[in-house]
Amino acid sequence: MQFKKQQGAAAIEFAILFPVFFLIFYAIITYGLIFAAQQTLTLAAAEGARAAVRYPSAPSGSTMTKPAQLQARLAAACATAALSTDWLSRMGTGLGSKGCSAGVSNAAGLYATSGLCGTGSASFTASNDASLVNCVTMQVNYNYAVAPLIPKLLGPLLSLPTPNLLQGKAVAQISLID
């Protein structure tokens, strides 16, 4: 007799505990993908800055000007960062446009800029004078609010706190007179 009264207890316990376990599983997947995307952005920025440093200098006697050398280094940095973020660009529009922009920004996309570094100040001073330029900054932003990697669970009703913007940034010192 006692057994018949407990027949539905397992189903009720499962109905109560399943949403909790599912939410934990959903959180692990969501935050794991956010962590992987953040690592990818950081790596892409570092690889982009490294590509600007490794870019071959103009041979002696070359007619390539310092501003042209700098632009070539920035283009190499952008191309390398774009390759590193390939899987994120296929996930949606979170990286913004396909091109690389000059400057730094909080908008989605790839940004490469040059400027003075080692001036003793905490701020970064952008410069178009190639004779003074000795740093390249590579920044990669992913707008997670626009293109989340995992859809929100039940829309805004039951969603986990996630960042609006994922960002990777790297600064590398370069020399245009090597």
C-alpha positions in Angstrom: 0.0 0.0 0.0 2.8 2.4 0.9 4.4 1.9 -2.5 1.3 3.0 -4.5 1.2 6.4 -2.7 4.9 7.1 -3.8 4.6 6.3 -7.5 4.4 9.9 -8.6 7.1 11.2 -6.2 10.0 10.6 -8.7 8.1 12.4 -11.5 7.4 15.4 -9.2 11.1 15.5 -8.0 12.3 15.4 -11.6 9.9 18.2 -12.6 11.2 20.4 -9.8 15.0 19.6 -10.3 15.2 19.5 -14.1 14.9 23.2 -14.7 17.6 23.9 -12.1 20.0 21.4 -13.7 19.2 22.7 -17.2 19.8 26.3 -16.1 23.2 25.3 -14.7 24.1 23.4 -17.9 22.9 26.4 -20.0 25.1 28.7 -17.9 28.2 26.5 -18.3 27.8 26.5 -22.1 27.0 30.2 -22.4 29.9 31.4 -20.2 32.3 28.8 -21.7 31.6 30.2 -25.2 32.0 33.8 -23.9 35.3 32.8 -22.4 36.4 31.2 -25.7 35.4 34.3 -27.7 37.2 36.6 -25.3 40.4 34.5 -25.6 40.0 34.5 -29.3 39.7 38.3 -29.4 42.8 38.7 -27.1 44.8 36.3 -29.2 43.7 38.1 -32.5 44.8 41.5 -31.1 48.1 40.1 -30.0 48.7 38.3 -33.3 47.7 41.4 -35.2 50.2 43.6 -33.3 52.8 40.9 -33.7 52.3 40.9 -37.5 52.9 44.7 -37.5 56.2 44.1 -35.7 57.3 41.2 -38.0 56.3 43.0 -41.2 59.4 43.2 -43.4 61.0 46.6 -43.5 61.6 48.4 -46.8 65.1 47.5 -48.2 67.7 50.2 -48.3 67.4 52.3 -51.4 63.6 51.5 -51.6 61.3 54.3 -52.6 58.7 53.2 -50.1 58.0 56.1 -47.7 57.7 55.8 -43.9 53.9 56.5 -44.0 53.5 53.8 -46.7 55.5 51.4 -44.5 53.3 52.2 -41.6 50.1 51.6 -43.6 51.5 48.3 -44.9 52.2 47.2 -41.3 48.7 48.3 -40.2 47.1 46.4 -43.1 49.2 43.3 -42.1 48.0 43.6 -38.5 44.3 43.8 -39.7 44.6 40.9 -42.0 46.2 38.7 -39.3 43.6 39.7 -36.7 40.8 39.0 -39.2 42.2 35.5 -39.8 42.3 34.8 -36.1 38.6 35.8 -35.6 37.3 33.7 -38.5 35.1 31.5 -36.4 33.5 34.5 -34.7 32.8 36.3 -38.0 30.9 33.2 -39.2 28.8 33.1 -36.1 27.0 36.4 -36.9 27.3 40.1 -37.1 29.0 40.6 -33.7 32.4 41.7 -35.3 30.7 44.4 -37.4 31.9 45.1 -40.9 34.5 43.0 -42.6 37.0 45.8 -43.0 39.5 47.3 -40.5 39.2 50.8 -39.3 41.8 53.3 -38.1 41.7 54.5 -34.5 40.3 52.9 -31.4 36.6 52.5 -30.6 34.0 50.7 -28.5 32.0 49.7 -31.6 32.2 46.2 -33.0 35.0 45.6 -35.5 38.8 45.5 -36.1 40.8 48.7 -35.3 44.4 49.3 -36.0 46.1 52.6 -35.2 49.6 54.0 -34.7 50.9 56.5 -32.3 53.5 57.5 -29.8 54.4 55.2 -26.9 56.8 55.5 -24.1 56.1 59.2 -23.6 55.7 58.7 -19.9 51.9 59.4 -19.9 49.2 56.8 -19.5 47.3 58.1 -22.5 48.0 57.0 -26.1 48.6 59.8 -28.5 47.7 59.1 -32.1 50.1 60.4 -34.7 50.2 60.5 -38.5 53.9 61.5 -38.5 55.7 58.3 -39.4 59.0 59.7 -38.1 57.6 59.8 -34.6 55.5 56.6 -34.7 56.8 53.8 -32.6 53.7 51.9 -31.5 50.8 50.0 -33.1 47.6 49.3 -31.3 45.4 46.5 -32.5 41.9 46.3 -31.0 39.2 43.7 -31.8 35.6 44.2 -30.5 32.7 41.8 -30.6 29.2 43.2 -29.9 27.8 40.3 -27.8 24.5 42.2 -27.2 23.8 42.2 -31.0 25.0 38.7 -31.8 25.1 36.4 -28.7 26.8 33.1 -29.4 24.0 31.2 -27.6 20.4 32.5 -27.9 18.9 33.9 -24.7 16.9 31.4 -22.7 13.2 32.4 -22.9 14.2 35.9 -24.2 14.6 38.6 -21.6 12.3 36.8 -19.2 15.0 34.4 -18.0 18.5 35.4 -19.3 21.9 35.2 -17.7 23.9 38.4 -17.2 26.3 38.6 -20.1 28.6 41.4 -21.3 27.5 43.7 -24.1 31.0 44.0 -25.6 33.9 41.6 -25.7 37.2 43.3 -26.4 40.8 42.3 -27.1 43.6 44.9 -27.3 47.3 44.8 -27.8 50.1 47.4 -28.2 53.4 46.6 -29.9 56.5 48.8 -30.4 57.7 49.0 -34.0 60.6 50.6 -35.8 60.4 52.1 -39.2 64.1 52.5 -39.5 65.4 48.9 -39.4 
